[in-house]
């Protein structure tokens, strides 16, 4: 029987903060992976928001 691996790499959801605060309908979300050991804090990336048609800051949500 194979051992269960304790993967350090987990899947996270990134959500646009600018769009959420603007009050417009809809959301811009991306799915990405991160290594919990290397980056224990919440991830923050600049990604393209197709609703606002520009690059915006996307933060990791729970």
PDB file of N, CA, C, O and CB in Angstrom:
ATOM      1  N   UNK A   1       0.833  -1.176   0.000  1.00  0.00           N
ATOM      2  CA  UNK A   1       0.000   0.000   0.000  1.00  0.00           C
ATOM      3  C   UNK A   1       0.882   1.245   0.000  1.00  0.00           C
ATOM      4  O   UNK A   1       1.882   1.304   0.715  1.00  0.00           O
ATOM      5  CB  UNK A   1      -0.950  -0.005   1.208  1.00  0.00           C
ATOM      6  N   UNK A   2       0.514   2.218  -0.789  1.00  0.00           N
ATOM      7  CA  UNK A   2       1.310   3.436  -0.915  1.00  0.00           C
ATOM      8  C   UNK A   2       1.070   4.361   0.270  1.00  0.00           C
ATOM      9  O   UNK A   2      -0.022   4.402   0.837  1.00  0.00           O
ATOM     10  CB  UNK A   2       0.982   4.159  -2.227  1.00  0.00           C
ATOM     11  N   UNK A   3       2.122   5.105   0.631  1.00  0.00           N
ATOM     12  CA  UNK A   3       2.014   6.087   1.711  1.00  0.00           C
ATOM     13  C   UNK A   3       1.309   7.333   1.220  1.00  0.00           C
ATOM     14  O   UNK A   3       1.415   7.697   0.049  1.00  0.00           O
ATOM     15  CB  UNK A   3       3.399   6.445   2.264  1.00  0.00           C
ATOM     16  N   UNK A   4       0.596   7.981   2.109  1.00  0.00           N
ATOM     17  CA  UNK A   4       0.019   9.283   1.769  1.00  0.00           C
ATOM     18  C   UNK A   4       1.120  10.310   1.876  1.00  0.00           C
ATOM     19  O   UNK A   4       1.841  10.356   2.872  1.00  0.00           O
ATOM     20  CB  UNK A   4      -1.189   9.649   2.699  1.00  0.00           C
ATOM     21  N   UNK A   5       1.251  11.129   0.861  1.00  0.00           N
ATOM     22  CA  UNK A   5       2.293  12.145   0.891  1.00  0.00           C
ATOM     23  C   UNK A   5       1.773  13.395   1.590  1.00  0.00           C
ATOM     24  O   UNK A   5       0.596  13.735   1.472  1.00  0.00           O
ATOM     25  CB  UNK A   5       2.773  12.479  -0.536  1.00  0.00           C
ATOM     26  N   UNK A   6       2.634  14.063   2.301  1.00  0.00           N
ATOM     27  CA  UNK A   6       2.298  15.321   2.962  1.00  0.00           C
ATOM     28  C   UNK A   6       2.773  16.445   2.056  1.00  0.00           C
ATOM     29  O   UNK A   6       3.838  17.026   2.264  1.00  0.00           O
ATOM     30  CB  UNK A   6       2.947  15.423   4.396  1.00  0.00           C
ATOM     31  N   UNK A   7       1.967  16.737   1.051  1.00  0.00           N
ATOM     32  CA  UNK A   7       2.339  17.750   0.075  1.00  0.00           C
ATOM     33  C   UNK A   7       2.401  19.129   0.708  1.00  0.00           C
ATOM     34  O   UNK A   7       1.513  19.528   1.462  1.00  0.00           O
ATOM     35  CB  UNK A   7       1.360  17.752  -1.084  1.00  0.00           C
ATOM     36  N   UNK A   8       3.449  19.835   0.391  1.00  0.00           N
ATOM     37  CA  UNK A   8       3.579  21.214   0.847  1.00  0.00           C
ATOM     38  C   UNK A   8       2.894  22.146  -0.135  1.00  0.00           C
ATOM     39  O   UNK A   8       2.619  23.303   0.183  1.00  0.00           O
ATOM     40  CB  UNK A   8       5.061  21.601   1.015  1.00  0.00           C
ATOM     41  N   UNK A   9       2.616  21.636  -1.336  1.00  0.00           N
ATOM     42  CA  UNK A   9       2.003  22.458  -2.379  1.00  0.00           C
ATOM     43  C   UNK A   9       0.484  22.345  -2.282  1.00  0.00           C
ATOM     44  O   UNK A   9      -0.075  21.249  -2.335  1.00  0.00           O
ATOM     45  CB  UNK A   9       2.498  22.027  -3.793  1.00  0.00           C
ATOM     46  N   UNK A  10      -0.177  23.504  -2.137  1.00  0.00           N
ATOM     47  CA  UNK A  10      -1.629  23.528  -2.019  1.00  0.00           C
ATOM     48  C   UNK A  10      -2.230  24.436  -3.085  1.00  0.00           C
ATOM     49  O   UNK A  10      -1.545  25.284  -3.656  1.00  0.00           O
ATOM     50  CB  UNK A  10      -2.052  23.994  -0.616  1.00  0.00           C
ATOM     51  N   UNK A  11      -3.520  24.243  -3.343  1.00  0.00           N
ATOM     52  CA  UNK A  11      -4.238  25.056  -4.317  1.00  0.00           C
ATOM     53  C   UNK A  11      -4.881  26.240  -3.587  1.00  0.00           C
ATOM     54  O   UNK A  11      -5.492  26.062  -2.533  1.00  0.00           O
ATOM     55  CB  UNK A  11      -5.316  24.208  -5.074  1.00  0.00           C
ATOM     56  N   UNK A  12      -4.743  27.443  -4.144  1.00  0.00           N
ATOM     57  CA  UNK A  12      -5.305  28.646  -3.544  1.00  0.00           C
ATOM     58  C   UNK A  12      -6.160  29.398  -4.568  1.00  0.00           C
ATOM     59  O   UNK A  12      -5.967  29.261  -5.776  1.00  0.00           O
ATOM     60  CB  UNK A  12      -4.181  29.557  -3.001  1.00  0.00           C
ATOM     61  N   UNK A  13      -7.108  30.195  -4.061  1.00  0.00           N
ATOM     62  CA  UNK A  13      -7.956  31.017  -4.920  1.00  0.00           C
ATOM     63  C   UNK A  13      -7.553  32.468  -4.740  1.00  0.00           C
ATOM     64  O   UNK A  13      -7.461  32.962  -3.616  1.00  0.00           O
ATOM     65  CB  UNK A  13      -9.468  30.813  -4.595  1.00  0.00           C
ATOM     66  N   UNK A  14      -7.311  33.151  -5.854  1.00  0.00           N
ATOM     67  CA  UNK A  14      -6.958  34.569  -5.846  1.00  0.00           C
ATOM     68  C   UNK A  14      -8.152  35.374  -6.326  1.00  0.00           C
ATOM     69  O   UNK A  14      -8.736  35.068  -7.365  1.00  0.00           O
ATOM     70  CB  UNK A  14      -5.710  34.846  -6.734  1.00  0.00           C
ATOM     71  N   UNK A  15      -8.522  36.418  -5.561  1.00  0.00           N
ATOM     72  CA  UNK A  15      -9.676  37.242  -5.914  1.00  0.00           C
ATOM     73  C   UNK A  15      -9.245  38.691  -6.045  1.00  0.00           C
ATOM     74  O   UNK A  15      -8.402  39.166  -5.283  1.00  0.00           O
ATOM     75  CB  UNK A  15     -10.799  37.104  -4.863  1.00  0.00           C
ATOM     76  N   UNK A  16      -9.828  39.402  -7.022  1.00  0.00           N
ATOM     77  CA  UNK A  16      -9.500  40.797  -7.265  1.00  0.00           C
ATOM     78  C   UNK A  16     -10.020  41.670  -6.131  1.00  0.00           C
ATOM     79  O   UNK A  16     -11.204  41.618  -5.797  1.00  0.00           O
ATOM     80  CB  UNK A  16     -10.078  41.262  -8.607  1.00  0.00           C
ATOM     81  N   UNK A  17      -9.132  42.476  -5.534  1.00  0.00           N
ATOM     82  CA  UNK A  17      -9.527  43.343  -4.424  1.00  0.00           C
ATOM     83  C   UNK A  17     -10.146  44.643  -4.918  1.00  0.00           C
ATOM     84  O   UNK A  17     -11.084  45.152  -4.304  1.00  0.00           O
ATOM     85  CB  UNK A  17      -8.325  43.646  -3.539  1.00  0.00           C
ATOM     86  N   UNK A  18      -9.641  45.183  -6.007  1.00  0.00           N
ATOM     87  CA  UNK A  18     -10.171  46.443  -6.546  1.00  0.00           C
ATOM     88  C   UNK A  18     -11.615  46.286  -7.013  1.00  0.00           C
ATOM     89  O   UNK A  18     -12.453  47.155  -6.773  1.00  0.00           O
ATOM     90  CB  UNK A  18      -9.298  46.934  -7.707  1.00  0.00           C
ATOM     91  N   UNK A  19     -11.893  45.176  -7.679  1.00  0.00           N
ATOM     92  CA  UNK A  19     -13.239  44.934  -8.195  1.00  0.00           C
ATOM     93  C   UNK A  19     -14.215  44.683  -7.050  1.00  0.00           C
ATOM     94  O   UNK A  19     -15.363  45.124  -7.102  1.00  0.00           O
ATOM     95  CB  UNK A  19     -13.239  43.741  -9.166  1.00  0.00           C
ATOM     96  N   UNK A  20     -13.763  43.980  -6.021  1.00  0.00           N
ATOM     97  CA  UNK A  20     -14.613  43.687  -4.864  1.00  0.00           C
ATOM     98  C   UNK A  20     -15.003  44.974  -4.139  1.00  0.00           C
ATOM     99  O   UNK A  20     -16.144  45.114  -3.697  1.00  0.00           O
ATOM    100  CB  UNK A  20     -13.893  42.729  -3.896  1.00  0.00           C
ATOM    101  N   UNK A  21     -14.066  45.911  -4.015  1.00  0.00           N
ATOM    102  CA  UNK A  21     -14.324  47.167  -3.315  1.00  0.00           C
ATOM    103  C   UNK A  21     -15.117  48.169  -4.150  1.00  0.00           C
ATOM    104  O   UNK A  21     -15.703  49.101  -3.600  1.00  0.00           O
ATOM    105  CB  UNK A  21     -13.023  47.787  -2.896  1.00  0.00           C
ATOM    106  N   UNK A  22     -15.141  47.987  -5.482  1.00  0.00           N
ATOM    107  CA  UNK A  22     -15.817  48.951  -6.352  1.00  0.00           C
ATOM    108  C   UNK A  22     -17.340  48.809  -6.326  1.00  0.00           C
ATOM    109  O   UNK A  22     -18.047  49.762  -6.656  1.00  0.00           O
ATOM    110  CB  UNK A  22     -15.319  48.793  -7.773  1.00  0.00           C
ATOM    111  N   UNK A  23     -17.853  47.654  -5.946  1.00  0.00           N
ATOM    112  CA  UNK A  23     -19.290  47.449  -5.891  1.00  0.00           C
ATOM    113  C   UNK A  23     -19.908  47.000  -7.204  1.00  0.00           C
ATOM    114  O   UNK A  23     -21.127  46.852  -7.285  1.00  0.00           O
ATOM    115  CB  UNK A  23     -19.944  48.693  -5.453  1.00  0.00           C
ATOM    116  N   UNK A  24     -19.095  46.778  -8.241  1.00  0.00           N
ATOM    117  CA  UNK A  24     -19.598  46.310  -9.531  1.00  0.00           C
ATOM    118  C   UNK A  24     -20.013  44.840  -9.423  1.00  0.00           C
ATOM    119  O   UNK A  24     -19.444  44.105  -8.616  1.00  0.00           O
ATOM    120  CB  UNK A  24     -18.525  46.496 -10.641  1.00  0.00           C
ATOM    121  N   UNK A  25     -20.996  44.396 -10.223  1.00  0.00           N
ATOM    122  CA  UNK A  25     -21.389  42.987 -10.165  1.00  0.00           C
ATOM    123  C   UNK A  25     -20.326  42.075 -10.775  1.00  0.00           C
ATOM    124  O   UNK A  25     -19.567  42.488 -11.651  1.00  0.00           O
ATOM    125  CB  UNK A  25     -22.719  42.783 -10.884  1.00  0.00           C
ATOM    126  N   UNK A  26     -20.284  40.824 -10.296  1.00  0.00           N
ATOM    127  CA  UNK A  26     -19.328  39.842 -10.798  1.00  0.00           C
ATOM    128  C   UNK A  26     -18.032  39.856 -10.001  1.00  0.00           C
ATOM    129  O   UNK A  26     -17.796  40.752  -9.190  1.00  0.00           O
ATOM    130  CB  UNK A  26     -19.032  40.101 -12.264  1.00  0.00           C
ATOM    131  N   UNK A  27     -17.190  38.844 -10.244  1.00  0.00           N
ATOM    132  CA  UNK A  27     -15.894  38.771  -9.580  1.00  0.00           C
ATOM    133  C   UNK A  27     -14.862  38.241 -10.563  1.00  0.00           C
ATOM    134  O   UNK A  27     -15.197  37.575 -11.543  1.00  0.00           O
ATOM    135  CB  UNK A  27     -15.962  37.876  -8.315  1.00  0.00           C
ATOM    136  N   UNK A  28     -13.609  38.546 -10.285  1.00  0.00           N
ATOM    137  CA  UNK A  28     -12.500  38.013 -11.058  1.00  0.00           C
ATOM    138  C   UNK A  28     -11.690  37.132 -10.132  1.00  0.00           C
ATOM    139  O   UNK A  28     -11.091  37.618  -9.173  1.00  0.00           O
ATOM    140  CB  UNK A  28     -11.623  39.151 -11.680  1.00  0.00           C
ATOM    141  N   UNK A  29     -11.666  35.828 -10.415  1.00  0.00           N
ATOM    142  CA  UNK A  29     -10.937  34.883  -9.566  1.00  0.00           C
ATOM    143  C   UNK A  29     -10.031  34.002 -10.412  1.00  0.00           C
ATOM    144  O   UNK A  29     -10.371  33.630 -11.536  1.00  0.00           O
ATOM    145  CB  UNK A  29     -11.916  34.014  -8.751  1.00  0.00           C
ATOM    146  N   UNK A  30      -8.875  33.677  -9.853  1.00  0.00           N
ATOM    147  CA  UNK A  30      -7.921  32.770 -10.463  1.00  0.00           C
ATOM    148  C   UNK A  30      -7.590  31.672  -9.467  1.00  0.00           C
ATOM    149  O   UNK A  30      -7.634  31.891  -8.257  1.00  0.00           O
ATOM    150  CB  UNK A  30      -6.641  33.520 -10.912  1.00  0.00           C
ATOM    151  N   UNK A  31      -7.254  30.478  -9.980  1.00  0.00           N
ATOM    152  CA  UNK A  31      -6.797  29.374  -9.136  1.00  0.00           C
ATOM    153  C   UNK A  31      -5.327  29.174  -9.423  1.00  0.00           C
ATOM    154  O   UNK A  31      -4.910  29.119 -10.580  1.00  0.00           O
ATOM    155  CB  UNK A  31      -7.615  28.055  -9.395  1.00  0.00           C
ATOM    156  N   UNK A  32      -4.531  29.063  -8.349  1.00  0.00           N
ATOM    157  CA  UNK A  32      -3.091  28.890  -8.478  1.00  0.00           C
ATOM    158  C   UNK A  32      -2.622  27.932  -7.385  1.00  0.00           C
ATOM    159  O   UNK A  32      -3.408  27.524  -6.530  1.00  0.00           O
ATOM    160  CB  UNK A  32      -2.344  30.261  -8.386  1.00  0.00           C
ATOM    161  N   UNK A  33      -1.340  27.578  -7.417  1.00  0.00           N
ATOM    162  CA  UNK A  33      -0.775  26.737  -6.362  1.00  0.00           C
ATOM    163  C   UNK A  33       0.369  27.468  -5.701  1.00  0.00           C
ATOM    164  O   UNK A  33       1.028  28.314  -6.306  1.00  0.00           O
ATOM    165  CB  UNK A  33      -0.299  25.378  -6.923  1.00  0.00           C
ATOM    166  N   UNK A  34       0.594  27.120  -4.430  1.00  0.00           N
ATOM    167  CA  UNK A  34       1.725  27.698  -3.715  1.00  0.00           C
ATOM    168  C   UNK A  34       2.301  26.647  -2.781  1.00  0.00           C
ATOM    169  O   UNK A  34       1.623  25.693  -2.400  1.00  0.00           O
ATOM    170  CB  UNK A  34       1.304  28.970  -2.927  1.00  0.00           C
ATOM    171  N   UNK A  35       3.560  26.839  -2.421  1.00  0.00           N
ATOM    172  CA  UNK A  35       4.230  25.958  -1.479  1.00  0.00           C
ATOM    173  C   UNK A  35       4.093  26.568  -0.086  1.00  0.00           C
ATOM    174  O   UNK A  35       4.594  27.663   0.166  1.00  0.00           O
ATOM    175  CB  UNK A  35       5.734  25.746  -1.866  1.00  0.00           C
ATOM    176  N   UNK A  36       3.414  25.858   0.820  1.00  0.00           N
ATOM    177  CA  UNK A  36       3.176  26.379   2.165  1.00  0.00           C
ATOM    178  C   UNK A  36       4.455  26.622   2.949  1.00  0.00           C
ATOM    179  O   UNK A  36       4.514  27.534   3.773  1.00  0.00           O
ATOM    180  CB  UNK A  36       2.301  25.433   2.927  1.00  0.00           C
ATOM    181  N   UNK A  37       5.474  25.819   2.701  1.00  0.00           N
ATOM    182  CA  UNK A  37       6.730  25.967   3.446  1.00  0.00           C
ATOM    183  C   UNK A  37       7.495  27.218   3.021  1.00  0.00           C
ATOM    184  O   UNK A  37       8.095  27.892   3.858  1.00  0.00           O
ATOM    185  CB  UNK A  37       7.609  24.731   3.250  1.00  0.00           C
ATOM    186  N   UNK A  38       7.479  27.530   1.724  1.00  0.00           N
ATOM    187  CA  UNK A  38       8.221  28.688   1.220  1.00  0.00           C
ATOM    188  C   UNK A  38       7.462  29.993   1.397  1.00  0.00           C
ATOM    189  O   UNK A  38       8.072  31.035   1.635  1.00  0.00           O
ATOM    190  CB  UNK A  38       8.550  28.493  -0.239  1.00  0.00           C
ATOM    191  N   UNK A  39       6.142  29.952   1.284  1.00  0.00           N
ATOM    192  CA  UNK A  39       5.320  31.166   1.401  1.00  0.00           C
ATOM    193  C   UNK A  39       4.166  30.915   2.360  1.00  0.00           C
ATOM    194  O   UNK A  39       3.053  30.631   1.917  1.00  0.00           O
ATOM    195  CB  UNK A  39       4.781  31.612   0.013  1.00  0.00           C
ATOM    196  N   UNK A  40       4.406  31.013   3.659  1.00  0.00           N
ATOM    197  CA  UNK A  40       3.330  30.762   4.626  1.00  0.00           C
ATOM    198  C   UNK A  40       2.289  31.881   4.672  1.00  0.00           C
ATOM    199  O   UNK A  40       1.142  31.641   5.048  1.00  0.00           O
ATOM    200  CB  UNK A  40       3.920  30.571   6.005  1.00  0.00           C
ATOM    201  N   UNK A  41       2.678  33.107   4.292  1.00  0.00           N
ATOM    202  CA  UNK A  41       1.723  34.222   4.309  1.00  0.00           C
ATOM    203  C   UNK A  41       0.823  34.149   3.071  1.00  0.00           C
ATOM    204  O   UNK A  41       1.068  33.368   2.151  1.00  0.00           O
ATOM    205  CB  UNK A  41       2.470  35.592   4.363  1.00  0.00           C
ATOM    206  N   UNK A  42      -0.220  34.978   3.070  1.00  0.00           N
ATOM    207  CA  UNK A  42      -1.160  34.988   1.944  1.00  0.00           C
ATOM    208  C   UNK A  42      -0.502  35.555   0.690  1.00  0.00           C
ATOM    209  O   UNK A  42       0.260  36.521   0.745  1.00  0.00           O
ATOM    210  CB  UNK A  42      -2.414  35.805   2.298  1.00  0.00           C
ATOM    211  N   UNK A  43      -0.817  34.933  -0.431  1.00  0.00           N
ATOM    212  CA  UNK A  43      -0.215  35.307  -1.706  1.00  0.00           C
ATOM    213  C   UNK A  43      -0.942  36.520  -2.307  1.00  0.00           C
ATOM    214  O   UNK A  43      -2.150  36.682  -2.137  1.00  0.00           O
ATOM    215  CB  UNK A  43      -0.249  34.114  -2.689  1.00  0.00           C
ATOM    216  N   UNK A  44      -0.186  37.355  -3.004  1.00  0.00           N
ATOM    217  CA  UNK A  44      -0.735  38.550  -3.645  1.00  0.00           C
ATOM    218  C   UNK A  44      -0.035  38.721  -4.991  1.00  0.00           C
ATOM    219  O   UNK A  44       1.185  38.876  -5.045  1.00  0.00           O
ATOM    220  CB  UNK A  44      -0.551  39.828  -2.738  1.00  0.00           C
ATOM    221  N   UNK A  45      -0.813  38.693  -6.083  1.00  0.00           N
ATOM    222  CA  UNK A  45      -0.258  38.799  -7.428  1.00  0.00           C
ATOM    223  C   UNK A  45      -1.036  39.811  -8.253  1.00  0.00           C
ATOM    224  O   UNK A  45      -2.219  40.048  -8.007  1.00  0.00           O
ATOM    225  CB  UNK A  45      -0.264  37.435  -8.120  1.00  0.00           C
ATOM    226  N   UNK A  46      -0.365  40.405  -9.234  1.00  0.00           N
ATOM    227  CA  UNK A  46      -1.052  41.269 -10.191  1.00  0.00           C
ATOM    228  C   UNK A  46      -1.490  40.383 -11.357  1.00  0.00           C
ATOM    229  O   UNK A  46      -0.663  39.763 -12.026  1.00  0.00           O
ATOM    230  CB  UNK A  46      -0.124  42.462 -10.680  1.00  0.00           C
ATOM    231  N   UNK A  47      -2.811  40.334 -11.588  1.00  0.00           N
ATOM    232  CA  UNK A  47      -3.377  39.520 -12.651  1.00  0.00           C
ATOM    233  C   UNK A  47      -4.334  40.380 -13.466  1.00  0.00           C
ATOM    234  O   UNK A  47      -4.747  41.453 -13.026  1.00  0.00           O
ATOM    235  CB  UNK A  47      -4.100  38.268 -12.077  1.00  0.00           C
ATOM    236  N   UNK A  48      -4.684  39.898 -14.661  1.00  0.00           N
ATOM    237  CA  UNK A  48      -5.600  40.631 -15.528  1.00  0.00           C
ATOM    238  C   UNK A  48      -7.040  40.400 -15.085  1.00  0.00           C
ATOM    239  O   UNK A  48      -7.463  39.264 -14.875  1.00  0.00           O
ATOM    240  CB  UNK A  48      -5.414  40.209 -16.997  1.00  0.00           C
ATOM    241  N   UNK A  49      -7.785  41.491 -14.948  1.00  0.00           N
ATOM    242  CA  UNK A  49      -9.209  41.419 -14.621  1.00  0.00           C
ATOM    243  C   UNK A  49      -9.994  41.713 -15.903  1.00  0.00           C
ATOM    244  O   UNK A  49      -9.997  42.853 -16.369  1.00  0.00           O
ATOM    245  CB  UNK A  49      -9.591  42.432 -13.466  1.00  0.00           C
ATOM    246  N   UNK A  50     -10.667  40.695 -16.488  1.00  0.00           N
ATOM    247  CA  UNK A  50     -11.365  40.920 -17.753  1.00  0.00           C
ATOM    248  C   UNK A  50     -12.592  41.825 -17.625  1.00  0.00           C
ATOM    249  O   UNK A  50     -13.006  42.431 -18.613  1.00  0.00           O
ATOM    250  CB  UNK A  50     -11.783  39.602 -18.332  1.00  0.00           C
ATOM    251  N   UNK A  51     -13.174  41.930 -16.443  1.00  0.00           N
ATOM    252  CA  UNK A  51     -14.348  42.781 -16.249  1.00  0.00           C
ATOM    253  C   UNK A  51     -13.931  44.250 -16.263  1.00  0.00           C
ATOM    254  O   UNK A  51     -14.586  45.078 -16.896  1.00  0.00           O
ATOM    255  CB  UNK A  51     -15.065  42.432 -14.919  1.00  0.00           C
ATOM    256  N   UNK A  52     -12.836  44.572 -15.561  1.00  0.00           N
ATOM    257  CA  UNK A  52     -12.341  45.950 -15.513  1.00  0.00           C
ATOM    258  C   UNK A  52     -11.394  46.257 -16.675  1.00  0.00           C
ATOM    259  O   UNK A  52     -11.068  47.419 -16.917  1.00  0.00           O
ATOM    260  CB  UNK A  52     -11.630  46.205 -14.187  1.00  0.00           C
ATOM    261  N   UNK A  53     -10.958  45.235 -17.385  1.00  0.00           N
ATOM    262  CA  UNK A  53     -10.058  45.337 -18.542  1.00  0.00           C
ATOM    263  C   UNK A  53      -8.729  46.003 -18.200  1.00  0.00           C
ATOM    264  O   UNK A  53      -8.247  46.859 -18.942  1.00  0.00           O
ATOM    265  CB  UNK A  53     -10.735  46.111 -19.654  1.00  0.00           C
ATOM    266  N   UNK A  54      -8.133  45.599 -17.057  1.00  0.00           N
ATOM    267  CA  UNK A  54      -6.811  46.089 -16.679  1.00  0.00           C
ATOM    268  C   UNK A  54      -6.180  45.138 -15.672  1.00  0.00           C
ATOM    269  O   UNK A  54      -6.843  44.250 -15.138  1.00  0.00           O
ATOM    270  CB  UNK A  54      -6.899  47.517 -16.095  1.00  0.00           C
ATOM    271  N   UNK A  55      -4.892  45.336 -15.421  1.00  0.00           N
ATOM    272  CA  UNK A  55      -4.172  44.542 -14.426  1.00  0.00           C
ATOM    273  C   UNK A  55      -4.532  45.061 -13.041  1.00  0.00           C
ATOM    274  O   UNK A  55      -4.484  46.266 -12.790  1.00  0.00           O
ATOM    275  CB  UNK A  55      -2.627  44.599 -14.661  1.00  0.00           C
ATOM    276  N   UNK A  56      -4.894  44.145 -12.140  1.00  0.00           N
ATOM    277  CA  UNK A  56      -5.260  44.527 -10.779  1.00  0.00           C
ATOM    278  C   UNK A  56      -4.608  43.574  -9.787  1.00  0.00           C
ATOM    279  O   UNK A  56      -4.114  42.513 -10.168  1.00  0.00           O
ATOM    280  CB  UNK A  56      -6.797  44.533 -10.601  1.00  0.00           C
ATOM    281  N   UNK A  57      -4.610  43.954  -8.517  1.00  0.00           N
ATOM    282  CA  UNK A  57      -4.047  43.118  -7.460  1.00  0.00           C
ATOM    283  C   UNK A  57      -5.075  42.060  -7.068  1.00  0.00           C
ATOM    284  O   UNK A  57      -6.226  42.375  -6.763  1.00  0.00           O
ATOM    285  CB  UNK A  57      -3.632  43.977  -6.224  1.00  0.00           C
ATOM    286  N   UNK A  58      -4.641  40.805  -7.083  1.00  0.00           N
ATOM    287  CA  UNK A  58      -5.475  39.686  -6.657  1.00  0.00           C
ATOM    288  C   UNK A  58      -4.854  39.105  -5.394  1.00  0.00           C
ATOM    289  O   UNK A  58      -3.663  38.797  -5.373  1.00  0.00           O
ATOM    290  CB  UNK A  58      -5.605  38.596  -7.785  1.00  0.00           C
ATOM    291  N   UNK A  59      -5.658  38.952  -4.337  1.00  0.00           N
ATOM    292  CA  UNK A  59      -5.176  38.410  -3.066  1.00  0.00           C
ATOM    293  C   UNK A  59      -5.800  37.049  -2.809  1.00  0.00           C
ATOM    294  O   UNK A  59      -6.901  36.749  -3.269  1.00  0.00           O
ATOM    295  CB  UNK A  59      -5.492  39.372  -1.904  1.00  0.00           C
ATOM    296  N   UNK A  60      -5.069  36.238  -2.066  1.00  0.00           N
ATOM    297  CA  UNK A  60      -5.531  34.903  -1.707  1.00  0.00           C
ATOM    298  C   UNK A  60      -6.704  35.009  -0.733  1.00  0.00           C
ATOM    299  O   UNK A  60      -6.665  35.789   0.218  1.00  0.00           O
ATOM    300  CB  UNK A  60      -4.380  34.071  -1.089  1.00  0.00           C
ATOM    301  N   UNK A  61      -7.744  34.216  -0.982  1.00  0.00           N
ATOM    302  CA  UNK A  61      -8.890  34.177  -0.075  1.00  0.00           C
ATOM    303  C   UNK A  61      -8.971  32.807   0.571  1.00  0.00           C
ATOM    304  O   UNK A  61      -8.411  31.839   0.056  1.00  0.00           O
ATOM    305  CB  UNK A  61     -10.207  34.506  -0.822  1.00  0.00           C
ATOM    306  N   UNK A  62      -9.648  32.724   1.670  1.00  0.00           N
ATOM    307  CA  UNK A  62      -9.783  31.457   2.398  1.00  0.00           C
ATOM    308  C   UNK A  62     -10.737  30.550   1.669  1.00  0.00           C
ATOM    309  O   UNK A  62     -10.990  29.431   2.117  1.00  0.00           O
ATOM    310  CB  UNK A  62     -10.268  31.690   3.839  1.00  0.00           C
TER     311      UNK A  62
END
